[in-house]
Amino acid sequence: MTQFTRKMTEILNHGALNLALALGYKNRIFDILEELNRPAALSEIASATGLNQRYLQEWLGIMVSGEILELSHAENGLEYYFLPPEHAAVLTRRAGSRNMGVYTQEIPLLTSCAMEAVESGMQTGAGVPFSNYPDFQNFMAELSDAKLEKELIDTFLPAVDQGRLIPRLEQGIRVCDLGCGHGVAVNLLAEAFPKSRFTGIDNHGQAIAEAREAARTRGLANADFRTLDAAALSSDPAWAGCFEYVLAFDAIHDQSHPLEALKGVKSLLVAGGLFSMVDIKAGSRLADNLDHPLGPFLYTVSLMHCLPVGLNDEGTGLGMMWGREKAEELLVLAGFDDISVLEMEHDAFNLHYLCRVPGSASRS
Ligand SMILES: C[S@@+](CC[C@H](N)C(=O)[O-])C[C@H]1O[C@@H](n2cnc3c(N)ncnc32)[C@H](O)[C@@H]1O
């Protein structure tokens, strides 16, 4: 076998494993195996998960041959399956921000949403409408839940503006989350800082409806959500200077008109206002991403989603791997001239672009 044939064999096996991991994650099998915390027989796993034994048997074959689960035998030959704790620690919902299981769903989801559309887009150059991805917002909400629940309040915000943002949030300021999706961040923030007011903006009406419903269920009177196109904000005087702080998590690079959106952010802010843009840590040149540990994965997510949705509406089509140099260029073009690019201890795969509008923030 040549080295490349070996690599191709690994690719086929790992691609298949990703799909089977996603099915296991969706059916909560890892969570249940972790709770069992001991080797379990097929019949036991079937009754604990409520899944069909025959399907489960096939799935267990993939997990054991893929070295995700360990196989052992009783004296009578009965097979037992075990999820080692160090695997559970990055595969289950309980793993919080270390949960990599949630990411296994991404490629299968995007494949089922957009395989044919991207195949044809590659021939014609056409974008793929957001409506092709009906389950994407749910997935993003699940991802944000996993990523943000522990980190947003305890780790991310205390690092903003060298700790000066937290007391202002405690006293009461106006905050906007642009591209808020299901409002996971807004609702966490609104709960943590009851004297501040939070507005989530997204152009996806269904996501905004879900965000509103989540805020209502949690009794959050200081969270508000609007269906708006970020690219239109800078031309709407009603929104000018309405916020002391704006954040955009993973929400600029897949917009059709990202520069207009960033101009919109600038116009939303008061003098002295702050903008936190959190986006993928990469270089704008392919050559700078060759050692990226998730390079092929992120470029594939971009090909299957970020790029085609960003091409809609005669869009720019930046793609997820637009990179630091391009991001800084657009921030400057949008009018931000005080930009700090910060690494995040809790999130090795993103950068935090902290931008400050000149002037002093007067209102609390
Ligand atoms: C990758 S998701 C990130 C969602 C959320 N910030 C998170 O971290 O989970 C990008 C979001 O940007 C929104 N979006 C895309 N284009 C937009 C536009 N022109 N105006 C407002 N929101 C937009 C999408 O609907 C989606 O909810």
The ligand as a Tripos MOL2 file, in Angstrom:
@<TRIPOS>MOLECULE
LIG
   27    29     1     0     0
SMALL
NO_CHARGES

@<TRIPOS>ATOM
      1 C1        -23.5430   31.0310   11.6930 C.3       1 LIG1
      2 S1        -24.9860   31.7550   12.3230 S.3       1 LIG1
      3 C2        -24.4670   32.3110   13.9450 C.3       1 LIG1
      4 C3        -25.6340   32.4900   14.8940 C.3       1 LIG1
      5 C4        -25.2590   32.8920   16.3290 C.3       1 LIG1
      6 N1        -24.5920   34.1730   16.3900 N.3       1 LIG1
      7 C5        -24.4200   31.8060   16.9720 C.2       1 LIG1
      8 O1        -23.2260   32.0340   17.2440 O.co2     1 LIG1
      9 O2        -24.9710   30.7370   17.2070 O.co2     1 LIG1
     10 C6        -25.0680   33.2610   11.4070 C.3       1 LIG1
     11 C7        -26.3390   34.0580   11.6620 C.3       1 LIG1
     12 O3        -26.3050   35.2620   10.8940 O.3       1 LIG1
     13 C8        -27.6020   35.4860   10.3760 C.3       1 LIG1
     14 N2        -27.5230   36.3680    9.1980 N.ar      1 LIG1
     15 C9        -27.0260   36.0650    7.9820 C.ar      1 LIG1
     16 N3        -27.1560   37.1170    7.1430 N.ar      1 LIG1
     17 C10       -27.7490   38.1160    7.8730 C.ar      1 LIG1
     18 C11       -28.1560   39.4340    7.5640 C.ar      1 LIG1
     19 N4        -27.9780   39.9670    6.3360 N.pl3     1 LIG1
     20 N5        -28.7340   40.1750    8.5390 N.ar      1 LIG1
     21 C12       -28.9190   39.6610    9.7850 C.ar      1 LIG1
     22 N6        -28.5540   38.4040   10.1310 N.ar      1 LIG1
     23 C13       -27.9670   37.6340    9.1790 C.ar      1 LIG1
     24 C14       -28.1090   34.0910   10.0470 C.3       1 LIG1
     25 O4        -29.5190   34.0460    9.9180 O.3       1 LIG1
     26 C15       -27.5920   33.2970   11.2470 C.3       1 LIG1
     27 O5        -28.5120   33.2840   12.3030 O.3       1 LIG1
@<TRIPOS>BOND
     1     1     2 1
     2     2     3 1
     3     2    10 1
     4     3     4 1
     5     4     5 1
     6     5     6 1
     7     5     7 1
     8     7     8 2
     9     7     9 1
    10    10    11 1
    11    11    12 1
    12    11    26 1
    13    12    13 1
    14    13    14 1
    15    13    24 1
    16    14    15 ar
    17    14    23 ar
    18    15    16 ar
    19    16    17 ar
    20    17    18 ar
    21    17    23 ar
    22    18    19 1
    23    18    20 ar
    24    20    21 ar
    25    21    22 ar
    26    22    23 ar
    27    24    25 1
    28    24    26 1
    29    26    27 1
@<TRIPOS>SUBSTRUCTURE
     1 LIG1         1 GROUP 0 **** ****
